[in-house]
Amino acid sequence: MEKLIQAFRKSDFDIFALRAGVFVVFLTFGIFKWMQFEVDILEGMLKNTWMAFLYPLLGAHGASYLLGVVEGVAYISLFLGFFKPRLSITGDVLVIVTGLVTLSLLPQIGFNSFVFKDVMLMGIGLVLLKHDLGKPA
């Protein structure tokens, strides 16, 4: 058992698991942004928040697609980080920024567990960013 513990301590399995989990979340929700049900959900959620400016500018589909592109850049960057951690820095930052933006909606939409989970995503993004900044280019 001691050997297993030592092997785990020396491994990056924890970073792999965090990256894989966030990758799957951003991949899933990034793809959803291109689907009508998500366009409708987002419009209902965002139309009375500070992000409402997106709708006259881009329309409901355009606003959703923009968010999908941002999440797409994040998950592609996170995926590249499996092979070269420095390539994930953009994705790490986008995970943190996405969490901040989403959490900034709480005062306007009220407590929402779907949004509140982004506290965890921000923490994961910070752990990944610290790890990836410490790796050689």
Secondary structure, 3 states (H helix, E strand, C coil): CHHHHHHHHHCCHHHHHHHHHHHHHHHHHHHHCCCHHHHHHHHHHHCCCHHHHHHHHHHHHHHHHHHHHHHHHHHHHHHHCCCCHHHHHHHHHHHHHHHHHHHCCHHHHCCCHHHHCHHHHHHHHHHHHHHHHCCCC
